[in-house]
Amino acid sequence: MKVLKLSAQGLPQSWISLEEAVLHYAADEVRWEMGQQVAVFRGGHNAITGEQSVITVNSIIGTKGVPNINPFDLRPSLTNAKLFARDRNVCAYCGDHFHETELTREHIVPFAQKGQDHWMNVVTACKSCNHRKSDRTPEQAHMPLLYTPYVPSLWEDFILRNRRILADQMEFLMAHVPRTSRLLM
């Protein structure tokens, strides 16, 4: 299970482990928290009072400080897992839904024609369609795209990064996803 770490302003920073979250709590770096309580860590007992230290971790935490980067300038890294999730495991050419093991990263403008490996030049394709298209553009192969590629927003990227998102974390992230997002369909 991962905790969604946000800046104090509420912008996603990273998915962190429970242990990393405890360190933020112990260092008094958690400015606010929301979502459900996901873990309770018990420490030692105070020698004078006998009280045991307890840290309760929530699924979403906002930490102190201002990030030194503008998160809106970040380009999400391109991985097959995130690409297939962005495209909902649907082949951009035949429109069928496939298991991840049957999918490939398909370059709209192939490397052989100086195409690049970035979000706007890749779609999900089944192995059969990828093979049939070969080193041609969709126009050259007479295989029109059924949907257009796009660069995921910061919020979409955080959803695409994690396969095991808790309901309250998903609700928080989905509230910020652009209305045009394919994740809403």
C-alpha positions as a LaTeX table, in Angstrom:
\begin{tabular}{lrrr}
\hline
Residue & $x$ (\AA) & $y$ (\AA) & $z$ (\AA) \\
\hline
Met1 & 0.00 & 0.00 & 0.00 \\
Lys2 & 1.23 & 3.49 & $-0.84$ \\
Val3 & 0.45 & 6.88 & 0.68 \\
Leu4 & $-0.21$ & 9.80 & $-1.66$ \\
Lys5 & 2.20 & 12.57 & $-0.68$ \\
Leu6 & 1.13 & 16.08 & $-1.66$ \\
Ser7 & 2.76 & 19.47 & $-1.27$ \\
Ala8 & 1.23 & 21.77 & 1.33 \\
Gln9 & $-0.62$ & 23.38 & $-1.60$ \\
Gly10 & $-2.19$ & 20.02 & $-2.53$ \\
Leu11 & $-0.15$ & 19.14 & $-5.63$ \\
Pro12 & 0.91 & 15.49 & $-6.01$ \\
Gln13 & 4.57 & 14.88 & $-5.19$ \\
Ser14 & 4.99 & 11.10 & $-5.02$ \\
Trp15 & 3.64 & 7.75 & $-3.92$ \\
Ile16 & 5.49 & 6.81 & $-0.72$ \\
Ser17 & 5.66 & 3.75 & 1.48 \\
Leu18 & 4.06 & 3.62 & 4.92 \\
Glu19 & 7.53 & 3.77 & 6.44 \\
Glu20 & 8.38 & 6.95 & 4.49 \\
Ala21 & 5.08 & 8.47 & 5.65 \\
Val22 & 5.95 & 7.66 & 9.28 \\
Leu23 & 9.23 & 9.54 & 8.85 \\
His24 & 7.30 & 12.62 & 7.66 \\
Tyr25 & 4.99 & 12.37 & 10.68 \\
Ala26 & 7.89 & 11.84 & 13.11 \\
Ala27 & 9.77 & 14.83 & 11.67 \\
Asp28 & 6.61 & 16.95 & 12.08 \\
Glu29 & 6.54 & 17.59 & 8.32 \\
Val30 & 2.88 & 16.65 & 7.81 \\
Arg31 & 0.92 & 19.87 & 7.54 \\
Trp32 & $-2.45$ & 18.23 & 6.89 \\
Glu33 & $-3.95$ & 14.86 & 6.13 \\
Met34 & $-7.07$ & 13.47 & 4.55 \\
Gly35 & $-8.53$ & 10.16 & 3.51 \\
Gln36 & $-8.78$ & 7.14 & 5.69 \\
Gln37 & $-6.39$ & 5.96 & 8.38 \\
Val38 & $-4.39$ & 3.16 & 6.82 \\
Ala39 & $-1.89$ & 2.16 & 9.52 \\
Val40 & $-0.96$ & 2.65 & 13.16 \\
Phe41 & 2.66 & 2.40 & 14.25 \\
Arg42 & 3.48 & 1.99 & 17.95 \\
Gly43 & 6.84 & 2.98 & 19.33 \\
Gly44 & 8.56 & 2.82 & 22.66 \\
His45 & 7.33 & 3.98 & 26.06 \\
Asn46 & 8.35 & 7.28 & 27.63 \\
Ala47 & 10.54 & 6.52 & 30.66 \\
Ile48 & 8.92 & 9.29 & 32.74 \\
Thr49 & 5.25 & 9.16 & 31.76 \\
Gly50 & 5.06 & 5.56 & 30.62 \\
Glu51 & 3.12 & 6.72 & 27.54 \\
Gln52 & 3.66 & 4.79 & 24.34 \\
Ser53 & 4.35 & 6.77 & 21.16 \\
Val54 & 1.79 & 6.19 & 18.41 \\
Ile55 & 1.77 & 7.43 & 14.82 \\
Thr56 & $-1.41$ & 7.05 & 12.77 \\
Val57 & $-0.90$ & 7.28 & 9.00 \\
Asn58 & $-3.59$ & 8.54 & 6.63 \\
Ser59 & $-3.81$ & 7.59 & 2.95 \\
Ile60 & $-3.19$ & 11.20 & 1.79 \\
Ile61 & $-0.77$ & 13.62 & 3.45 \\
Gly62 & 0.22 & 17.20 & 2.69 \\
Thr63 & 3.78 & 17.97 & 3.71 \\
Lys64 & 5.44 & 21.23 & 4.67 \\
Gly65 & 7.59 & 23.19 & 2.27 \\
Val66 & 7.24 & 24.33 & $-1.29$ \\
Pro67 & 8.53 & 22.08 & $-4.08$ \\
Asn68 & 11.45 & 23.63 & $-5.94$ \\
Ile69 & 9.98 & 22.59 & $-9.29$ \\
Asn70 & 6.82 & 23.58 & $-11.07$ \\
Pro71 & 4.82 & 20.34 & $-11.32$ \\
Phe72 & 2.97 & 21.63 & $-14.37$ \\
Asp73 & 6.25 & 21.77 & $-16.28$ \\
Leu74 & 6.89 & 18.08 & $-15.65$ \\
Arg75 & 6.42 & 15.65 & $-18.52$ \\
Pro76 & 5.34 & 12.26 & $-17.25$ \\
Ser77 & 7.74 & 9.44 & $-18.03$ \\
Leu78 & 6.59 & 7.10 & $-20.77$ \\
Thr79 & 6.29 & 3.44 & $-19.83$ \\
Asn80 & 4.32 & 0.68 & $-21.48$ \\
Ala81 & 2.25 & 0.14 & $-18.34$ \\
Lys82 & 1.22 & 3.81 & $-18.24$ \\
Leu83 & 0.65 & 3.91 & $-22.01$ \\
Phe84 & $-1.61$ & 0.85 & $-21.95$ \\
Ala85 & $-3.51$ & 2.30 & $-18.98$ \\
Arg86 & $-3.89$ & 5.67 & $-20.74$ \\
Asp87 & $-5.32$ & 3.89 & $-23.78$ \\
Arg88 & $-7.46$ & 1.52 & $-21.65$ \\
Asn89 & $-5.77$ & $-1.57$ & $-23.21$ \\
Val90 & $-7.55$ & $-0.82$ & $-26.50$ \\
Cys91 & $-5.71$ & $-1.21$ & $-29.81$ \\
Ala92 & $-5.64$ & 2.12 & $-31.65$ \\
Tyr93 & $-6.17$ & 0.35 & $-35.00$ \\
Cys94 & $-8.66$ & $-2.50$ & $-34.57$ \\
Gly95 & $-10.39$ & $-1.14$ & $-31.44$ \\
Asp96 & $-10.33$ & $-4.45$ & $-29.58$ \\
His97 & $-9.52$ & $-4.74$ & $-25.88$ \\
Phe98 & $-6.49$ & $-6.87$ & $-24.96$ \\
His99 & $-4.53$ & $-8.11$ & $-21.96$ \\
Glu100 & $-1.24$ & $-6.25$ & $-21.43$ \\
Thr101 & 0.79 & $-9.24$ & $-22.58$ \\
Glu102 & $-0.83$ & $-9.00$ & $-26.02$ \\
Leu103 & $-0.10$ & $-5.27$ & $-26.47$ \\
Thr104 & 2.81 & $-3.25$ & $-27.83$ \\
Arg105 & 3.94 & 0.37 & $-27.86$ \\
Glu106 & 3.22 & 1.50 & $-31.41$ \\
His107 & 4.99 & 4.52 & $-32.90$ \\
Ile108 & 2.64 & 6.50 & $-35.15$ \\
Val109 & 5.59 & 7.88 & $-37.10$ \\
Pro110 & 8.03 & 4.95 & $-36.97$ \\
Phe111 & 11.66 & 5.27 & $-35.95$ \\
Ala112 & 12.57 & 4.31 & $-39.53$ \\
Gln113 & 10.92 & 7.58 & $-40.61$ \\
Lys114 & 12.55 & 9.64 & $-37.85$ \\
Gly115 & 9.67 & 9.25 & $-35.39$ \\
Gln116 & 10.33 & 9.92 & $-31.72$ \\
Asp117 & 9.52 & 7.96 & $-28.56$ \\
His118 & 7.20 & 10.41 & $-26.76$ \\
Trp119 & 3.57 & 10.49 & $-25.62$ \\
Met120 & 2.26 & 12.27 & $-28.73$ \\
Asn121 & 3.80 & 9.72 & $-31.10$ \\
Val122 & 2.77 & 6.49 & $-29.40$ \\
Val123 & $-0.44$ & 4.53 & $-29.02$ \\
Thr124 & $-1.35$ & 1.09 & $-27.79$ \\
Ala125 & $-1.59$ & $-1.59$ & $-30.49$ \\
Cys126 & $-2.17$ & $-5.31$ & $-30.48$ \\
Lys127 & 0.76 & $-7.32$ & $-31.79$ \\
Ser128 & $-1.12$ & $-8.24$ & $-34.96$ \\
Cys129 & $-1.91$ & $-4.62$ & $-35.91$ \\
Asn130 & 1.60 & $-3.45$ & $-34.97$ \\
His131 & 3.08 & $-6.13$ & $-37.24$ \\
Arg132 & 0.67 & $-5.30$ & $-40.08$ \\
Lys133 & 1.42 & $-1.56$ & $-39.87$ \\
Ser134 & 5.16 & $-2.27$ & $-39.79$ \\
Asp135 & 7.46 & 0.70 & $-40.51$ \\
Arg136 & 4.74 & 2.79 & $-42.14$ \\
Thr137 & 2.60 & 5.67 & $-40.93$ \\
Pro138 & $-1.11$ & 4.95 & $-40.41$ \\
Glu139 & $-1.84$ & 6.72 & $-43.71$ \\
Gln140 & 0.74 & 4.71 & $-45.61$ \\
Ala141 & $-0.63$ & 1.45 & $-44.12$ \\
His142 & $-4.28$ & 2.50 & $-44.66$ \\
Met143 & $-4.87$ & 1.93 & $-40.94$ \\
Pro144 & $-6.49$ & 5.05 & $-39.47$ \\
Leu145 & $-6.12$ & 5.75 & $-35.75$ \\
Leu146 & $-9.33$ & 5.20 & $-33.76$ \\
Tyr147 & $-8.21$ & 7.67 & $-31.07$ \\
Thr148 & $-5.57$ & 10.33 & $-30.73$ \\
Pro149 & $-2.61$ & 10.27 & $-28.36$ \\
Tyr150 & $-2.18$ & 12.83 & $-25.60$ \\
Val151 & 0.23 & 13.69 & $-22.79$ \\
Pro152 & $-1.31$ & 12.78 & $-19.41$ \\
Ser153 & $-1.73$ & 15.60 & $-16.91$ \\
Leu154 & 0.07 & 15.53 & $-13.56$ \\
Trp155 & $-3.07$ & 14.09 & $-11.94$ \\
Glu156 & $-3.54$ & 11.42 & $-14.62$ \\
Asp157 & 0.13 & 10.47 & $-14.34$ \\
Phe158 & $-0.27$ & 9.77 & $-10.61$ \\
Ile159 & $-3.23$ & 7.50 & $-11.39$ \\
Leu160 & $-1.31$ & 5.74 & $-14.17$ \\
Arg161 & 1.72 & 5.19 & $-11.91$ \\
Asn162 & $-0.01$ & 3.14 & $-9.24$ \\
Arg163 & $-2.11$ & 0.01 & $-9.78$ \\
Arg164 & $-3.34$ & $-0.22$ & $-6.20$ \\
Ile165 & $-4.96$ & 3.11 & $-5.43$ \\
Leu166 & $-7.31$ & 3.30 & $-2.47$ \\
Ala167 & $-10.82$ & 4.62 & $-3.10$ \\
Asp168 & $-10.25$ & 7.91 & $-1.24$ \\
Gln169 & $-6.96$ & 8.50 & $-3.08$ \\
Met170 & $-8.65$ & 7.83 & $-6.43$ \\
Glu171 & $-11.52$ & 10.17 & $-5.56$ \\
Phe172 & $-9.03$ & 12.94 & $-4.71$ \\
Leu173 & $-7.01$ & 12.46 & $-7.91$ \\
Met174 & $-10.03$ & 12.05 & $-10.21$ \\
Ala175 & $-11.48$ & 15.32 & $-8.91$ \\
His176 & $-8.50$ & 17.08 & $-10.58$ \\
Val177 & $-8.33$ & 15.13 & $-13.86$ \\
Pro178 & $-9.20$ & 17.20 & $-16.95$ \\
Arg179 & $-12.78$ & 16.69 & $-18.19$ \\
Thr180 & $-11.39$ & 15.49 & $-21.52$ \\
Ser181 & $-9.35$ & 12.70 & $-19.92$ \\
Arg182 & $-9.71$ & 9.22 & $-21.37$ \\
Leu183 & $-9.58$ & 7.96 & $-17.77$ \\
Leu184 & $-13.10$ & 9.31 & $-17.26$ \\
Met185 & $-14.55$ & 7.25 & $-20.10$ \\
\hline
\end{tabular}
